[in-house]
Each structure stands twice: as C-alpha cells, then as structure tokens.
Amino acid sequence: MNAHAQTRVSAYAVVVEDDRMLLARLSDASPVFAPGLWHLPGGGIDPGEQPVQGLARELLEETGRELLDARLLDARSYAVRRGGIDWHLVGLFYAVTLKPGATTVAETDGSTDAARWMPLTELHPSALSPAAADALRLVDGTAAIR
C-alpha cells in the first residue's frame, strides 16, 4: 500500500434477525470491494456527516429500511487495491435495529444491486466482502447483537 492511498471511512450495519443477516450485493460501481460479493449495508460517510447519520442514509438507499437504533460494535481497517487505486478503508461496525418495512434497493446505479436476508448457516466467507466476513465473526462471538 502506498502513501498516496485514498482514505475512506464507512459505517456498516450488522443486522441479525431470526438467525439471518441483512446483506447487500456489490455492483460494478463498488469503489473498494469486488462486485458480486455480499457486503454489509452501509458505506462512506460524507464530509461533515455524523457516522450514524451516514449509516441511516446508506441503509435507506441500499435496503429501503429505516434505522431505529445503532450501537457501535467495532472498527476495522482494510488495505485494498481496486481499479488501480489503493484504498485505506476504516469500517465502523454498528449493531442495528431497523424499523419494520420491506427490504429493497432504493438507489439506482449505486454500489449495490440487491439486498437480502441470508441465513447465517448459509454464509460462506468466499462469497463475502472482507468487512462482511468480519461481521459474521462478530455475530458468531457476540450473542448480544442477536
């Protein structure tokens, strides 16, 4: 990773209900992680935006769901090279409660093209972004977020 890496701070939702995790599939427009991987709903925090505000905005865009409550769980750092760009990504992981509603991608031409509730028992790290794989480990080790 070079000293000129692009830095991105993102807020991610770790949402587990009925032994299922809410995930979003990355599209070709994904700036950091590879398209086709299942990723956590959430994304980049805009300048001047508070992390939970960014999380709420991204949740609505990527899943059509509204944030009810968020509790910071962990923070992780990733070094990724994609599209000729070196990225330094800092991910803030939040245990999230959502308002009731239908799950659907509300944003067009965004970084995700699908949102689904996936059974925890069917999640395989090879199909997940590094951040989603880390969240799965957090879920396995943290009964409090279930």
C-alpha positions in Angstrom: 0.0 0.0 0.0 1.5 3.3 -1.0 1.5 6.6 1.0 -1.0 8.1 -1.5 -3.8 5.7 -0.7 -7.3 7.0 -0.8 -8.8 7.0 2.7 -12.5 6.2 3.1 -14.4 6.0 6.4 -17.5 3.9 6.2 -20.3 3.0 8.6 -21.8 -0.5 8.3 -24.9 -2.1 9.7 -24.7 -5.6 11.3 -28.3 -6.6 11.3 -29.3 -10.1 12.5 -32.9 -11.2 12.9 -34.2 -14.8 13.2 -30.7 -16.2 12.5 -30.5 -14.3 9.2 -28.1 -11.4 8.4 -29.1 -8.5 6.1 -26.6 -8.2 3.3 -26.2 -6.2 0.1 -24.6 -7.5 -3.1 -21.9 -5.2 -4.5 -22.4 -3.9 -8.1 -19.9 -2.9 -10.7 -20.0 0.6 -9.2 -18.5 -0.6 -5.9 -15.4 1.6 -5.3 -13.5 -0.6 -2.9 -14.6 -4.3 -2.7 -15.2 -6.5 -5.7 -18.6 -6.7 -7.4 -20.7 -9.7 -6.8 -19.6 -10.1 -3.2 -22.2 -9.9 -0.4 -21.4 -6.9 1.8 -22.8 -5.1 4.8 -25.4 -2.4 4.2 -23.7 1.0 4.7 -21.0 2.9 3.1 -18.9 6.1 3.0 -19.6 8.9 5.4 -19.9 12.2 3.7 -17.8 15.2 4.9 -19.3 16.8 8.0 -21.8 13.9 8.3 -22.0 12.0 11.6 -21.4 8.2 11.3 -24.9 7.2 12.4 -26.4 9.8 10.0 -24.4 8.3 7.2 -25.4 4.8 8.2 -29.1 5.7 8.2 -28.7 7.3 4.7 -26.9 4.3 3.3 -29.3 1.8 4.8 -32.3 3.6 3.2 -30.5 3.8 -0.2 -29.3 0.2 -0.2 -32.1 -1.7 1.6 -35.1 0.6 1.7 -35.1 0.2 5.5 -35.0 2.9 8.2 -32.7 2.9 11.1 -34.3 2.7 14.6 -31.2 2.2 16.8 -27.4 1.7 16.3 -24.8 0.7 18.8 -21.1 0.8 17.9 -19.6 -2.7 18.0 -16.1 -2.5 16.5 -13.9 -0.7 14.0 -11.7 -2.4 11.4 -9.2 -1.2 8.8 -8.6 -2.7 5.3 -6.0 -2.1 2.7 -7.4 -2.8 -0.7 -6.3 -2.2 -4.3 -9.2 -2.0 -6.9 -9.3 -0.4 -10.3 -5.7 0.8 -10.0 -6.5 2.7 -6.7 -5.0 1.9 -3.3 -7.6 2.2 -0.6 -7.3 2.6 3.1 -10.8 1.8 4.4 -11.8 2.2 8.0 -15.1 0.5 8.7 -17.2 1.3 11.8 -19.5 -1.7 12.6 -22.8 -1.0 14.3 -25.3 -3.4 15.7 -28.5 -2.1 14.2 -32.3 -2.3 14.8 -34.5 -1.4 11.9 -38.0 -0.1 11.7 -40.4 -2.6 10.2 -40.7 -2.5 6.4 -39.9 -4.1 3.1 -36.3 -4.7 2.0 -35.5 -3.3 -1.4 -32.7 -1.4 -3.1 -33.9 2.2 -3.3 -30.8 3.7 -5.0 -30.2 3.3 -8.8 -26.7 3.0 -10.2 -25.3 2.7 -6.8 -22.7 0.4 -5.3 -25.2 -2.3 -4.5 -27.7 -4.1 -6.8 -29.5 -6.4 -4.3 -30.4 -6.6 -0.6 -31.4 -9.9 1.0 -31.8 -11.6 4.3 -29.3 -14.5 4.3 -29.4 -17.4 6.8 -26.3 -17.4 8.9 -25.8 -21.1 8.3 -25.5 -20.5 4.6 -23.0 -17.7 4.6 -19.5 -18.6 3.3 -16.6 -16.3 3.6 -15.6 -16.7 0.0 -18.9 -15.0 -1.1 -18.5 -12.2 1.4 -16.5 -8.9 1.3 -13.8 -8.8 4.0 -16.0 -6.5 6.1 -19.0 -8.9 5.9 -16.7 -11.8 6.8 -15.5 -9.9 9.8 -19.1 -9.1 10.8 -20.0 -12.7 10.6 -17.2 -13.5 13.0 -18.5 -10.7 15.3 -22.0 -12.2 15.2 -20.7 -15.7 16.0 -18.8 -14.3 19.0 -21.4 -11.8 20.2 -24.8 -13.2 21.2 -25.9 -9.7 22.4 -26.5 -8.5 18.8 -28.9 -11.3 18.0 
